[in-house]
Amino acid sequence: MKAYALLGAPEENWPHNIREIFLEARKAGNLIIGVDRGSLLLNELGIVPDLAIGDFDSLKKFELAELENSVPDIRYSNPIKDLTDSELMIKVAFEDYQVEDLTILGATGGRIDHYLVNLLMMLRPSVRKFIEKVTLIDKQNEIRFYNPGKHLIKKAPEYFYFGIWNLTPVKNLNILKSRYELKNFSSDYQQVFSSNEFRRDQSFFELDFEKGIVAVIFSKDIDRFHNVKRI
């Protein structure tokens, strides 16, 4: 079983087809999760989550009562806590529901501190063991995370660019079979290698490194002046 979760980031950062994404997930029998206000936003889309997690401090009493009357599994978190609602959601999804992978929407945009928490929580030991099964999606980007090893990263048709971000110190990072290659890169600080592209004769690129955590960020231009692919 797969899982799809909605967080509370602004709607202008959502994929345009977000309702269809969750409807397809429901049709396929996958787990639908609302995180804090994301639970209410799912209800507003006409989709009752299977699981709601959060302290729900941003909800009014009648909104929380609506969730309590419709959602079969609600997990209440303490506002004063070590794990954020997002981190708790990942833990519950993989440990309690034993999902195969998790797609998170509504994690980016809005408050920068929330945005950074949702990205950098991948560094926590309790989350790190799941990161290769987690994908973050918004209207312009898809972010995946990788532990050390050799990875073949397949091309996603809707994205033209990709960037590589070492979230931690990294050793012997190689980006191969892409338009711009990098070999045997090591660093003690974070760095982003942006605006890379797939080669025309390849449907994947190779990512290989010995130490660290690396994010692969697929991106597309949405401005009308950037609809033409650059050669």
NORZI-V89735 format. One record per backbone hydrogen bond with DSSP energy under -1.0 kcal/mol. NH is the residue of the N-H (numbers start at 1). CO is the residue of the C=O. If there is no record, write none. Layout:
# NORZI-V89735
NH CO
NH CO
This chain:
# NORZI-V89735
3 101
4 31
5 103
6 33
7 105
9 106
13 10
14 11
18 15
21 17
22 18
23 19
24 20
25 21
26 22
27 23
28 24
29 26
30 25
31 2
33 4
34 51
35 6
36 53
38 35
39 36
41 37
42 38
43 39
44 40
45 41
46 43
47 42
50 32
51 32
52 73
53 34
54 75
59 56
64 60
65 61
66 62
67 63
68 64
69 65
70 67
71 67
75 52
77 54
88 84
89 85
90 86
91 87
92 88
93 89
94 90
95 91
96 92
97 92
99 93
100 1
102 133
103 3
104 135
105 5
115 111
116 112
117 113
118 114
119 115
120 116
121 117
122 119
123 120
124 121
127 124
128 124
130 127
131 128
133 130
134 131
135 102
136 143
137 104
138 141
139 13
142 218
143 136
144 216
146 214
149 209
151 207
153 205
155 203
159 156
160 219
161 219
162 196
163 217
164 193
165 215
166 191
167 213
170 187
171 211
173 185
174 208
175 182
176 206
179 197
182 175
185 173
187 170
193 164
196 162
202 199
205 153
206 176
207 151
208 174
209 149
210 171
214 146
215 165
216 144
217 163
218 142
219 161
220 140
226 223
